[in-house]
């Protein structure tokens, strides 16, 4: 089920109303599912971006992406605060439902991050990658805290939570590495995408080769 961002914010207030107290397993599942919905909505918003998108709209979309990731971070941070105030569940309380919700979140979030990675060259062309890289660093730290908090309340699911944590770390790390690259906008965009690397020495030669190949087509 998909919700608007305004609805998701309202649902967030309903998951953890008032002061932080001992959570139930169902409340933790609901909290994880809420963040999953935010990730899915964020993916849906970003997916239509393409090389034919106008520059001003690319800039708007980049800011929307930053805002959406910030919403994910805020919700996870609230979840972590509440979970850390929760005592470990006794053995008779199964953690399977929480792990299932986490499995789903990881799958959805991996897909979202794959989309973010796939749009990198578009954002790089219009030089708006720095704010995205910054928010990804914050996301990386926040996601790490979620895994640790969950392990402390469902001790019998350490392996499953750790495996999911590792998947998230790889996904966020790969996306962050891409957005930390140094990129130079291409004068032939969108036919030739920006060149991104740790240095500039080969870039002019690369562009000259691309220009030459384009001329050969005519």
Secondary structure, DSSP 8 states (H G I E B T S, - for coil): ----HHHHHHHHHHHT-SS-----HHHHHHHHHHHHHHHHHHHHHHHT--TTS-HHHHHHHHHHHHHHHHHHHHHHHHHHHHHHTS----TTS--HHHHHHHHHHHHHHHHHHHHHHHTHHHHHHTT-HHHHHHHHHHHHHHHHHHHHHHHHH-GGGHHHHHHHHHHHHHHHHHHHHHHTSEEE--TTTTTS--EEES--TTHHHHHHHHHHHHHHT-
